[in-house]
Amino acid sequence: MKKFMALVLALVLALSLVACGGGAASSEAASEAAPAGELTGLTEAIFEAPILLTSGGQSADYQMIGTVMGKLEMDVEIKNLATSEDLGDAKTLIVVVGGSSKGLGAAGIDAEAELARMMELIDAAKAAGVKVIAMHTGGSARRGDLSDSFITPTFEKADYAIVVEAGDEDGLMAGICTANSIPCDMIASISDVTTVLPAAFVA
């Protein structure tokens, strides 16, 4: 009987681990996985220019954010395939996450190499004292296994996150931020970036 109960418990644990490792967890699973506590937004400006903006997955989302930042006259350099060598005198790194097979093909890079590039850049930024902002602005269309493979490792290392709430219905990004005490502002649409992003930077 004891052996049978042990086998049942092991099976339940294994199934739980498989469920948590999927590309898009259900809202119920995400809420169970999320630790106690509340998601909080950024309460004060802690970031400084100059800014390096890059893609995390080669979707067009980073270009949209770059356009917004240009109109806001923010001091930003945009480079979709940025590496540690491009950090220069940047004080803030922004990674706009969203996977695109078409974008990866156009950039001449596969998903594995893209993730390696991102992690090399983010790790170098952290080592150099450069703060990291993770953004996901593509909504539900920019989710799935490809995007999620870039989302998790990027958000786990961020100092701040901005997320269009329609892209986080399963609570993946909210859960990561809560678990790692990362301030995160959930916004209704990409147009709200014009409010929350400038407010994050010291005048």
trRosetta pair geometry for C-beta under 8 A, 3 or more apart (Angstrom, degrees):
i j d omega theta_ij theta_ji phi_ij phi_ji
1 4 5.6 -54 -151 34 33 113
1 5 6.5 30 153 -17 67 104
2 5 5.8 -54 -148 36 32 109
2 6 6.3 34 153 -20 65 107
3 6 5.7 -54 -149 36 32 113
3 7 6.4 35 152 -22 65 104
4 7 5.7 -55 -152 33 31 112
4 8 6.5 32 152 -19 65 104
5 8 5.6 -52 -149 35 34 113
5 9 6.4 33 154 -17 66 105
6 9 5.8 -54 -148 38 31 111
6 10 6.3 33 153 -20 64 107
7 10 5.7 -55 -149 36 30 112
7 11 6.4 32 153 -21 64 106
8 11 5.7 -56 -151 34 30 112
8 12 6.5 31 153 -19 65 105
9 12 5.7 -53 -147 35 32 112
9 13 6.3 33 154 -19 65 106
10 13 5.7 -55 -149 37 31 112
10 14 6.3 32 153 -21 65 106
11 14 5.7 -54 -147 35 31 112
11 15 6.4 29 155 -17 65 106
12 15 5.9 -57 -149 37 29 109
12 16 6.4 33 152 -23 64 107
13 16 5.6 -55 -151 33 31 114
13 17 6.5 30 154 -19 65 104
14 17 5.8 -55 -152 34 32 110
14 18 6.6 31 152 -18 65 104
15 18 5.7 -53 -149 35 34 112
15 19 6.3 36 154 -21 66 105
16 19 5.8 -55 -150 35 30 112
16 20 6.5 26 155 -16 64 107
17 20 5.9 -57 -148 38 31 109
17 21 6.4 24 156 -19 64 112
18 21 5.9 -67 -150 37 29 108
18 22 7.4 53 152 -48 61 87
19 22 6.3 -32 -166 -11 36 114
19 25 7.0 82 156 -127 77 96
19 29 5.8 -140 148 -127 114 145
20 25 6.6 8 -132 -98 42 134
20 29 6.7 -164 -90 172 63 121
20 33 6.1 128 -122 -94 111 138
22 25 5.7 133 65 -76 104 64
23 143 8.0 130 150 158 95 82
23 144 5.6 4 158 -176 133 42
23 145 3.6 -71 -107 -78 137 69
23 148 5.0 160 -160 33 68 148
24 143 6.0 80 -98 150 119 118
24 144 6.5 -33 -43 -100 118 37
24 145 7.9 -87 -24 -55 83 57
24 148 6.8 -146 -68 -57 64 145
24 170 5.7 174 -177 -28 76 161
24 172 7.6 -86 -134 -44 55 135
25 29 4.4 -115 178 88 109 124
25 30 5.0 136 101 -59 120 86
25 33 7.3 -9 153 5 166 142
25 170 5.1 137 74 173 69 129
25 171 7.7 -65 84 61 110 85
25 172 6.5 134 34 -78 104 94
26 29 4.7 93 55 8 81 101
26 30 6.9 -147 92 -6 41 87
26 170 6.4 -144 -176 -132 9 102
27 30 5.7 -56 -146 37 32 112
27 31 6.2 30 156 -20 66 107
27 169 6.5 -65 -78 149 108 74
27 170 5.5 -124 -77 -126 56 49
27 171 6.1 98 -138 -5 64 110
28 31 6.0 -57 -149 35 28 108
28 32 6.5 26 154 -17 63 107
29 32 5.8 -58 -150 37 32 110
29 33 6.2 27 154 -17 67 110
29 170 7.7 -7 63 -170 93 101
30 33 5.8 -59 -146 39 30 108
30 34 6.2 36 155 -30 66 105
30 170 4.8 143 -37 160 145 71
30 171 3.4 143 139 66 137 112
30 172 6.1 -89 -119 -61 128 50
30 174 7.8 75 162 62 124 100
30 175 5.5 -133 -171 -41 89 140
31 34 5.7 -45 -143 25 32 114
31 171 6.1 97 -62 28 63 170
33 175 5.8 34 97 -158 101 147
34 171 6.2 -74 -47 155 133 130
34 174 7.0 -11 -109 111 140 91
34 175 4.1 -115 -90 -118 93 92
34 178 5.6 42 -162 70 102 144
34 179 7.0 -125 -142 -51 59 94
35 178 6.1 -170 52 128 85 106
35 179 5.4 116 5 -100 115 73
37 178 5.4 157 87 -169 111 104
38 178 7.4 -138 125 -121 12 113
39 174 5.1 -57 -80 -156 147 96
39 177 6.1 60 -132 94 98 118
39 178 5.3 -74 -81 -72 75 100
39 184 5.7 -53 -171 61 108 110
39 186 7.3 52 126 -22 142 115
40 43 7.4 -17 158 -42 114 103
40 183 5.7 -59 100 -121 82 77
40 184 7.5 100 73 37 38 65
41 183 5.8 54 172 -176 23 99
41 184 6.6 -79 -103 85 53 34
41 185 4.2 59 -133 -88 107 80
41 186 7.8 -108 -82 14 103 63
41 196 7.8 -98 -164 -137 124 121
42 45 7.9 69 149 -86 123 34
42 46 7.3 -132 -159 14 117 106
42 160 5.5 19 -75 -135 124 125
42 183 4.4 110 -77 134 60 144
42 185 6.1 -53 10 -39 89 111
42 196 7.6 119 38 -169 117 96
42 199 7.5 149 89 110 121 100
42 200 5.6 27 107 -108 167 92
43 183 7.1 -130 -7 -120 74 146
45 199 6.5 -128 -80 162 96 50
45 200 5.9 132 -125 174 68 22
45 201 5.7 -17 -157 91 113 14
45 202 4.8 147 131 -75 120 52
45 203 7.2 56 112 -19 173 69
46 131 7.0 163 121 -120 96 167
46 159 7.5 -123 102 147 128 126
46 160 7.6 157 60 -47 115 134
46 200 7.0 -46 40 -176 68 74
46 202 7.4 40 -118 -46 8 97
47 51 8.0 44 160 -93 119 107
47 91 7.4 143 -174 117 67 99
47 92 4.7 53 -167 -94 109 140
47 131 5.5 -131 -111 82 85 142
47 133 6.8 -2 -95 -49 153 122
47 159 7.9 145 -80 94 100 130
47 160 7.3 -89 -48 21 124 146
47 200 5.0 26 23 137 123 93
47 201 4.8 -61 85 -97 94 65
47 202 6.9 -168 75 -5 40 78
48 91 4.3 -30 84 111 98 147
48 92 6.2 169 64 -31 47 107
48 131 7.9 105 27 25 74 123
48 201 6.6 121 -100 -152 26 85
48 202 5.4 -16 -89 36 80 112
49 74 6.6 -167 -90 -176 130 79
49 75 3.8 89 -177 59 141 119
49 76 7.5 -91 -130 -61 107 60
49 91 6.5 85 127 45 10 113
49 92 6.9 -53 -94 23 36 115
49 201 6.5 37 -34 -157 85 136
50 75 4.8 -94 -114 131 69 114
50 76 7.3 158 -170 -93 74 30
50 77 6.9 33 169 -8 117 100
50 88 7.6 -31 88 95 139 114
50 89 6.0 71 38 96 126 86
50 90 5.2 -91 97 -110 92 56
50 91 6.2 113 50 12 52 85
50 92 7.6 -156 107 35 36 80
51 69 7.4 -110 84 -168 146 148
51 74 6.4 -2 24 148 140 111
51 75 6.1 128 14 93 87 68
51 76 4.3 -31 77 -105 109 78
51 77 7.1 178 91 23 57 65
51 90 6.3 65 -143 -146 14 101
51 91 7.5 -51 -77 58 52 71
51 92 4.7 -26 -110 75 81 103
51 93 7.6 157 -161 -93 65 22
51 94 6.0 19 -178 -6 113 110
52 76 7.5 152 -95 -157 15 69
52 77 5.4 -22 -112 66 64 98
52 79 6.8 -32 -165 31 94 106
52 82 6.0 138 168 -154 120 163
52 86 6.3 132 -145 126 140 99
52 87 6.2 -98 -16 -122 160 48
52 88 7.4 142 -69 37 124 97
52 90 4.1 -34 -19 -106 105 159
52 92 7.4 -179 27 92 65 53
52 93 5.1 -18 68 -112 100 71
52 94 7.2 -179 89 26 49 70
52 130 8.0 3 27 -177 116 145
53 62 6.4 155 155 -170 100 101
53 65 6.6 -163 -161 106 136 112
53 66 5.6 164 106 -89 151 90
53 69 6.8 -177 -56 28 154 161
53 76 5.2 26 -15 -176 118 119
53 77 6.9 179 23 83 77 44
53 78 4.8 -24 71 -106 109 69
53 79 7.4 133 76 26 59 57
53 94 4.7 -14 -110 67 73 108
53 96 7.0 23 -172 -13 94 107
54 62 6.6 -39 148 -145 24 151
54 78 7.7 155 -80 -158 43 52
54 79 5.8 -27 -95 81 89 70
54 80 6.2 123 -153 -137 69 23
54 81 7.5 -178 -148 -15 111 6
54 82 4.1 -107 -88 28 132 120
54 93 7.2 -15 15 -169 107 93
54 94 7.3 157 26 85 60 59
54 95 5.7 -19 72 -109 88 68
54 96 7.5 -170 93 23 39 77
54 118 7.8 179 115 -112 129 78
54 121 6.8 -32 47 147 165 165
55 58 5.1 93 129 -83 145 37
55 59 6.8 175 -156 41 118 55
55 61 7.5 123 -127 63 91 81
55 62 4.0 -115 -85 -10 79 150
55 80 4.5 11 6 -147 118 80
55 81 7.8 -13 43 -60 103 45
55 95 7.5 45 153 -158 11 67
55 96 6.0 -44 -117 67 51 89
55 98 7.6 -74 -161 50 91 79
55 103 7.5 -128 172 156 157 139
56 62 7.8 132 9 -64 60 122
56 95 4.4 61 -44 171 121 105
56 96 6.3 -176 17 80 89 35
56 97 3.8 -34 79 -100 126 69
56 98 7.1 94 76 15 77 46
56 114 7.9 122 -165 158 44 106
56 118 5.3 74 -126 -118 86 140
56 134 7.7 -6 -3 -140 160 86
56 150 4.7 151 151 170 96 126
56 151 7.9 119 123 -77 131 42
56 154 5.2 23 -150 -81 158 157
57 97 5.8 73 -1 -163 121 58
57 98 5.0 -155 75 85 134 32
57 99 3.6 -100 -162 -83 126 51
57 100 6.2 105 139 7 91 67
57 103 7.2 67 130 81 64 133
57 104 7.4 -60 180 -63 51 101
57 111 8.0 10 -131 -127 72 82
57 114 6.5 97 -104 147 33 144
57 146 6.9 113 -151 144 118 93
57 147 6.0 36 -138 -115 164 63
57 150 4.4 -123 -63 3 108 169
58 80 6.5 73 -114 178 73 120
58 99 7.3 29 47 -143 74 45
58 100 5.4 -115 99 54 77 95
58 103 3.4 174 135 128 92 110
58 104 4.7 142 58 -70 146 56
58 106 7.3 172 171 57 126 93
58 107 5.0 -115 -126 -3 139 141
58 109 7.1 164 -51 63 147 111
58 114 6.3 -92 -17 -123 110 143
59 62 7.2 125 76 -3 68 83
59 96 7.9 -111 67 123 96 99
59 98 3.5 -58 30 107 145 108
59 99 6.3 49 -42 78 106 8
59 100 3.9 129 -92 -27 68 117
59 103 5.4 -155 -88 -2 28 158
59 138 6.1 -15 129 -76 157 150
59 142 6.0 28 -117 -128 175 118
59 147 7.7 11 -34 -100 136 105
60 63 5.1 -48 -171 33 69 119
60 64 6.5 73 135 -24 82 97
60 100 7.1 57 -12 -40 68 165
60 103 6.7 -155 -43 -86 63 130
61 64 5.6 -53 -155 32 39 113
61 65 6.6 34 151 -15 69 104
61 96 5.0 -156 113 151 100 121
61 97 7.8 -21 79 75 143 27
61 98 4.4 85 9 23 139 147
61 135 7.9 -164 143 112 120 104
61 136 8.0 1 160 -151 162 41
61 137 5.3 154 -164 65 118 96
61 138 4.7 -83 -79 -60 135 101
61 142 6.5 36 -50 -108 140 161
62 65 5.7 -54 -150 39 37 110
62 66 6.2 43 149 -24 66 106
62 78 7.3 147 149 -154 103 104
62 80 6.3 142 84 -107 146 83
62 96 3.9 165 -90 57 75 129
62 98 7.8 -161 -30 36 79 106
63 66 5.4 -51 -147 35 32 116
63 67 6.5 37 152 -22 64 101
63 78 7.7 86 -110 -176 54 143
64 67 5.7 -51 -152 32 32 113
64 68 6.6 32 150 -18 63 104
64 137 7.0 -140 86 103 126 137
64 190 6.5 -17 140 -180 134 150
65 68 5.5 -51 -150 36 36 113
65 69 6.2 34 153 -17 67 106
65 94 7.3 -142 138 137 142 136
65 96 5.0 -174 14 -82 147 146
65 135 6.4 105 -97 99 156 157
65 137 6.5 144 -64 17 109 154
65 190 7.9 -115 -78 -160 74 110
65 193 6.6 -119 -123 -177 84 163
66 69 5.8 -55 -145 39 30 109
66 70 6.3 36 153 -24 64 105
66 76 6.8 -160 -134 119 73 137
66 78 4.3 41 -125 -101 137 144
67 70 5.6 -53 -150 32 30 115
67 71 6.6 28 154 -16 63 104
68 71 5.9 -59 -154 36 31 109
68 72 6.4 22 151 -12 65 110
68 190 7.6 -142 -58 159 148 97
68 193 5.5 42 146 97 163 127
68 194 6.2 -123 -169 -73 113 82
68 197 7.6 94 122 41 124 153
69 72 5.5 -59 -146 43 34 109
69 74 4.3 -69 -171 48 90 124
69 76 4.8 22 136 8 140 155
69 197 7.2 -89 -91 131 90 148
70 73 7.4 31 177 -76 35 34
70 74 7.5 -80 -69 41 23 79
70 76 7.3 -101 -68 56 63 117
72 194 6.4 -178 -75 -135 122 79
72 197 7.6 160 33 90 174 115
72 198 5.8 -141 -174 -70 141 120
74 197 7.8 -55 -65 132 159 115
74 198 7.0 -138 -77 -97 118 84
74 201 7.4 144 -133 0 113 166
76 94 7.7 -27 -134 26 121 130
77 86 7.6 -153 115 170 133 105
77 88 7.7 48 26 34 159 138
77 90 7.3 -103 35 -81 115 115
79 82 4.0 101 95 -66 112 95
79 86 5.5 -113 74 -175 161 158
80 107 6.4 -124 123 -109 128 130
81 107 6.2 159 -67 -167 115 121
81 109 7.1 154 -114 -27 117 148
81 117 6.7 -54 -160 -179 71 156
82 86 4.2 -112 -149 68 89 147
82 87 7.9 106 173 -61 115 56
82 117 8.0 128 78 163 46 110
82 121 5.8 86 111 -123 89 146
83 86 5.8 105 52 4 53 100
83 117 6.1 -85 -93 -156 86 90
83 120 6.2 -11 -150 103 87 121
83 121 5.6 -127 -142 -78 35 97
83 124 8.0 59 163 22 62 153
84 87 5.8 -21 -166 -15 49 116
84 120 5.9 -95 -27 145 107 90
84 121 5.6 -160 -59 -110 62 52
84 124 3.4 70 -114 16 117 178
84 125 7.6 -142 -114 -41 78 65
86 121 7.8 -15 50 -125 102 113
87 90 5.1 -111 -170 38 62 113
87 93 7.3 -45 -119 -76 92 116
87 121 7.6 164 -62 -154 100 80
87 124 6.3 -139 -37 122 145 116
87 125 6.2 -177 -112 -91 129 77
87 128 6.4 106 152 50 157 163
87 130 6.3 -126 -156 -37 121 162
90 93 6.3 78 136 -69 137 73
90 125 7.7 -46 97 -123 119 103
90 130 5.8 42 107 -133 92 134
91 130 6.1 -165 -162 -127 25 77
91 131 7.0 17 151 23 69 90
92 130 6.6 179 -91 -175 17 85
92 131 5.2 -23 -113 69 74 92
92 132 7.7 160 -163 -87 62 24
92 133 6.5 20 -180 -5 108 108
92 201 7.6 -86 -21 -102 163 101
93 121 7.0 168 -159 150 149 102
93 122 7.0 -173 107 -108 149 61
93 125 4.5 -55 -6 -126 147 157
93 130 5.3 68 -17 138 102 121
93 131 7.3 -173 27 91 72 42
93 132 5.0 -20 70 -108 100 72
93 133 7.2 -178 91 26 50 68
94 132 7.8 153 -90 -161 30 53
94 133 4.6 -17 -110 68 77 106
94 135 6.4 15 -175 -5 98 118
95 118 6.6 84 -140 -149 140 106
95 121 7.9 137 -84 100 120 126
95 122 6.9 -25 -41 -80 148 110
95 132 6.8 2 2 -168 108 100
95 133 7.3 173 25 86 64 54
95 134 5.5 -19 68 -112 98 64
95 135 7.0 174 87 26 47 75
95 154 5.4 -130 105 -156 143 128
95 158 7.8 -125 44 -92 111 106
96 135 4.7 -27 -110 74 68 109
96 136 7.7 144 -164 -88 58 33
96 137 6.5 -35 -153 17 106 109
97 134 6.2 9 -15 -168 121 93
97 135 6.7 168 14 78 76 49
97 136 5.1 -35 67 -86 99 84
97 147 6.8 108 150 -166 91 86
97 150 5.1 178 -153 121 103 110
97 151 5.3 125 146 -93 148 64
97 154 5.3 176 -78 65 134 158
97 155 7.6 -66 -6 -46 160 89
98 136 6.7 133 -63 -139 87 72
98 137 7.5 -71 -44 51 133 64
98 138 4.3 95 -115 -11 142 144
98 142 4.0 -36 -138 -166 110 131
98 147 5.5 -17 -144 -123 44 114
98 150 7.6 -87 -5 77 9 139
99 103 8.0 -169 -180 54 40 118
99 104 7.5 -1 -164 -40 78 120
99 111 7.0 22 -142 -118 125 108
99 142 7.3 144 38 -167 58 78
99 144 7.4 -111 63 73 120 94
99 146 3.5 -157 119 133 151 98
99 147 4.0 -142 18 -74 99 56
99 148 8.0 -59 1 12 132 43
99 149 7.0 52 -62 48 148 93
99 150 5.5 158 -59 6 99 128
100 103 3.5 63 85 12 120 113
100 104 6.4 174 88 -14 62 79
100 146 7.8 144 -46 127 15 140
101 104 5.7 -52 -147 35 30 112
101 105 6.4 32 153 -20 63 106
101 146 6.7 -92 -55 -117 83 165
102 105 5.8 -57 -152 35 30 112
102 106 6.4 28 152 -18 65 107
103 106 5.6 -53 -145 36 33 111
103 107 6.2 24 157 -12 66 109
104 107 5.9 -63 -147 43 29 106
104 109 5.7 -100 -163 80 77 73
104 110 6.3 66 166 -127 126 27
104 111 6.3 -28 -125 -65 160 63
104 114 6.1 -81 -121 -44 107 144
105 108 7.5 35 178 -71 32 33
107 114 7.8 79 89 -92 140 112
109 113 4.8 -127 -166 90 92 120
109 114 5.1 114 130 -64 122 86
109 117 7.2 -20 -164 -11 151 143
110 113 5.2 87 54 16 73 102
110 114 6.9 -133 100 -9 33 93
111 114 5.6 -56 -145 36 30 114
111 115 6.4 30 158 -19 65 104
111 146 6.3 -113 -111 -142 137 89
111 149 6.6 45 175 89 123 145
112 115 6.0 -55 -152 34 29 108
112 116 6.5 28 151 -17 63 107
113 116 5.5 -53 -148 37 35 114
113 117 6.3 40 152 -23 66 103
114 117 5.7 -51 -150 33 32 113
114 118 6.4 32 153 -19 64 106
114 150 7.3 -39 121 -92 113 120
115 118 5.7 -53 -148 36 33 113
115 119 6.3 27 157 -15 66 108
115 149 6.5 -68 -82 140 135 102
115 150 6.3 -137 -97 -96 87 75
115 153 7.1 78 -160 47 103 146
116 119 6.0 -58 -145 39 28 107
116 120 6.3 31 156 -21 64 108
117 120 5.9 -58 -149 36 27 111
117 121 6.3 24 156 -16 64 110
118 121 5.8 -62 -151 39 28 110
118 122 6.1 20 158 -14 67 110
118 150 6.7 99 4 -144 173 95
118 153 7.5 114 108 97 121 117
118 154 6.4 -54 164 -83 133 104
119 122 5.8 -53 -137 41 31 107
119 123 5.9 31 162 -18 66 110
119 153 6.3 -34 -87 146 105 138
120 123 6.1 -57 -143 39 23 109
120 124 6.3 22 157 -17 60 111
121 124 5.9 -60 -149 37 26 109
121 125 6.3 28 154 -22 64 107
122 125 5.5 -53 -148 34 32 114
122 126 6.4 31 155 -18 65 104
122 132 5.9 48 -142 -113 91 151
122 154 6.8 -161 -75 -124 156 67
122 157 5.3 91 159 103 132 146
123 126 5.8 -53 -148 36 31 110
123 127 6.3 31 154 -19 64 108
123 157 7.7 -69 -74 -153 59 158
124 127 5.7 -56 -146 38 31 112
124 128 6.2 19 157 -11 65 112
125 128 6.0 -68 -148 44 27 103
125 130 3.9 -84 -165 74 83 117
125 131 7.8 -69 157 55 111 10
125 132 5.7 106 110 -70 138 103
126 129 7.9 50 -178 -65 29 19
126 130 7.2 -80 -60 58 25 73
126 132 6.7 -34 -68 -21 85 125
126 157 6.5 -87 -58 -178 140 113
131 159 4.6 -61 -162 31 93 157
131 160 7.5 31 164 8 115 103
132 157 6.2 6 76 122 157 87
132 158 5.0 -120 110 -125 101 55
132 159 5.3 125 54 3 64 90
132 160 7.8 175 97 33 51 68
133 158 6.4 58 -142 -156 20 109
133 159 6.8 -53 -73 60 54 85
133 160 5.0 -24 -114 74 81 96
133 161 7.1 159 -166 -92 63 33
133 162 6.9 17 177 0 108 100
133 200 7.1 87 -100 135 140 160
134 154 4.9 136 -120 139 125 100
134 155 4.8 -164 109 -95 166 60
134 157 7.9 114 -51 69 126 67
134 158 3.8 -86 -6 -80 110 146
134 160 7.5 179 28 90 68 46
134 161 4.7 -19 70 -108 94 88
134 162 7.7 -179 93 28 51 61
135 161 7.0 167 -84 -159 40 60
135 162 4.7 -7 -115 64 88 95
135 163 7.4 -175 -155 -75 49 48
135 193 7.8 45 -147 -116 138 121
136 142 6.9 -175 -169 102 89 124
136 151 6.4 25 -83 -118 137 108
136 155 8.0 -24 -28 -71 119 119
136 161 7.7 4 7 -173 91 104
136 162 7.7 -177 33 94 54 57
136 163 4.9 12 58 -121 98 80
136 164 6.7 -117 110 27 70 78
136 167 5.3 -145 136 107 112 147
136 168 7.2 106 88 -54 136 102
136 173 6.1 -133 25 -80 144 157
137 142 7.8 30 77 42 42 156
137 162 7.4 8 -69 114 95 99
137 163 7.7 -151 -74 -143 50 33
137 164 4.9 88 -141 -18 49 117
137 167 7.6 -177 -151 -5 6 150
137 190 4.8 78 -177 -105 118 99
137 193 6.8 -6 -110 -61 139 131
138 141 5.9 -104 156 75 95 85
138 142 2.6 56 99 -11 134 148
138 143 7.9 -180 93 -32 105 62
138 147 7.6 -126 65 -124 138 148
138 164 7.2 178 39 41 22 132
138 167 6.1 90 75 -93 61 142
139 142 6.2 97 58 19 49 95
139 164 5.3 -57 -72 106 67 132
139 166 4.3 -3 -140 92 93 114
139 167 4.6 -149 -143 -60 18 92
140 143 5.6 -50 -158 14 47 120
140 166 5.4 -80 -24 148 90 90
140 167 5.6 -158 -59 -103 40 52
140 169 6.6 10 -92 -2 111 120
142 147 5.3 131 161 -106 67 155
142 167 6.0 -19 63 -124 93 129
143 147 5.3 -114 -126 69 26 139
143 148 6.6 48 -164 -53 71 92
143 167 5.9 165 -50 -160 109 81
144 147 5.5 82 53 23 69 100
144 148 6.5 -140 95 -8 26 101
145 148 5.8 -61 -136 41 22 111
145 149 6.4 30 162 -29 61 104
146 149 6.1 -56 -159 23 26 111
146 150 7.6 8 150 -3 58 104
147 150 6.0 -68 -164 41 40 103
147 151 5.9 43 146 -32 76 109
148 151 5.1 -48 -135 31 39 118
148 152 6.4 38 172 -22 70 100
148 172 6.9 -77 -128 -173 104 165
149 152 7.2 -44 -144 26 21 104
150 153 7.2 -75 -158 46 31 94
150 154 5.9 19 161 -13 69 125
151 154 6.2 -81 -152 43 22 106
151 155 5.8 7 170 -11 68 117
151 172 6.7 51 124 127 142 130
151 173 6.5 -88 -179 -81 121 96
151 176 7.9 -175 145 -8 92 159
152 155 6.4 -62 -138 40 21 102
152 156 6.3 24 164 -24 60 111
152 172 7.5 -79 -79 173 85 113
152 176 6.6 -168 -133 -92 62 143
153 156 5.8 -53 -144 32 30 116
153 157 6.9 10 164 -4 62 110
154 157 6.5 -79 -160 43 28 96
154 158 6.5 42 149 -47 67 105
155 158 5.4 -40 -146 5 39 123
155 161 5.8 30 -135 -95 94 140
155 173 5.7 -144 -116 -136 162 82
155 176 4.5 72 116 113 126 148
155 177 6.6 -77 175 -59 113 78
155 180 8.0 154 137 36 79 142
155 182 7.2 175 175 74 78 164
156 176 5.8 -94 -74 -168 68 117
156 180 6.0 153 -146 -55 58 158
158 161 5.2 86 110 -64 154 88
158 177 7.9 -38 71 -101 118 88
158 182 5.6 74 86 -154 91 145
159 182 6.9 -173 -171 -138 16 95
160 182 6.7 -176 -97 -180 25 90
160 183 5.3 -17 -121 73 79 95
160 184 7.3 163 -169 -86 54 47
160 200 6.3 146 136 -144 165 137
161 173 6.5 -168 160 176 151 112
161 177 5.4 -112 31 -89 139 129
161 182 5.8 60 -6 135 108 121
161 183 7.3 179 30 98 71 50
161 184 4.1 -11 69 -113 104 91
161 185 7.4 -175 95 28 58 58
162 184 7.4 -178 -78 -158 27 64
162 185 5.3 -9 -114 64 73 95
162 187 6.5 10 -173 -4 91 120
162 193 6.6 93 152 -113 148 84
162 196 5.8 149 -119 108 124 134
162 197 6.6 -29 -59 -75 166 85
163 167 6.3 -129 -175 69 91 107
163 168 5.3 32 158 -25 138 137
163 173 5.1 151 -97 109 154 152
163 174 7.5 -123 58 -58 159 74
163 184 6.2 9 5 -178 112 110
163 185 7.5 168 28 86 68 48
163 186 5.4 -29 74 -110 95 65
163 187 7.1 161 81 23 41 76
164 167 5.2 71 78 5 87 110
164 168 7.9 155 86 -2 47 93
164 186 7.9 80 -157 -163 11 64
164 187 5.8 -48 -102 75 54 85
164 188 7.4 -6 -148 123 76 16
164 189 6.3 35 -135 -129 113 24
164 190 6.0 -32 -79 -63 133 66
165 168 5.9 -76 -151 46 44 99
165 169 8.0 84 156 -68 69 61
165 186 4.4 62 -79 180 100 108
165 187 6.7 -165 -20 67 88 30
165 188 6.5 -21 22 -101 115 37
166 169 6.9 -2 -166 -47 40 98
167 173 7.6 35 109 2 94 139
168 171 6.3 76 164 -90 90 22
168 172 6.2 -129 -140 44 82 75
168 173 4.7 -81 -111 37 128 108
168 174 5.7 116 161 -20 137 96
168 186 7.1 -107 51 -120 137 112
171 174 4.8 -66 -154 54 68 113
171 175 5.1 76 144 -33 91 103
172 175 6.0 -64 -154 34 20 111
172 176 6.6 18 154 -17 61 106
173 176 5.7 -49 -146 33 35 111
173 177 6.3 31 157 -15 66 107
173 184 7.0 162 143 -152 97 151
174 177 5.9 -59 -148 40 30 108
174 178 6.1 29 156 -19 66 110
174 184 6.6 -167 -113 93 58 153
174 186 7.2 0 -85 -68 108 124
175 178 5.8 -55 -143 38 29 110
175 179 6.1 27 159 -19 64 110
176 179 5.9 -60 -147 38 26 110
176 180 6.2 -6 164 8 64 115
176 182 7.3 -12 123 36 78 132
177 180 6.4 -74 -141 52 25 91
177 181 8.0 -90 169 87 57 4
177 182 4.2 -101 -143 71 74 99
177 183 7.3 -55 -173 100 119 7
177 184 3.9 -5 -162 -29 169 136
178 181 7.7 24 -173 -73 27 36
185 196 4.8 -172 107 -151 160 148
187 190 7.7 106 105 -90 127 21
187 192 3.7 -169 -169 86 126 138
187 193 6.9 164 81 -59 171 56
187 196 6.1 -125 -71 -2 129 143
188 192 5.8 109 42 -30 76 141
189 192 5.7 118 62 -6 60 97
190 193 5.6 -15 -177 -10 58 117
191 194 6.3 -29 176 8 56 112
192 195 5.5 -48 -169 32 63 110
192 196 6.2 36 145 -4 87 108
193 196 6.4 -69 -135 50 34 92
193 197 5.0 21 179 -14 75 123
194 197 7.1 -31 -100 36 14 103
194 198 7.1 7 -179 -3 45 114
195 198 7.3 -82 -165 39 16 97
195 199 6.5 7 157 -15 58 122
196 199 5.7 -67 -149 40 30 115
196 200 6.7 38 156 -32 66 103
197 200 5.9 -51 -158 19 34 114
197 201 7.6 20 153 -13 61 104
198 201 6.1 -66 -161 33 42 107
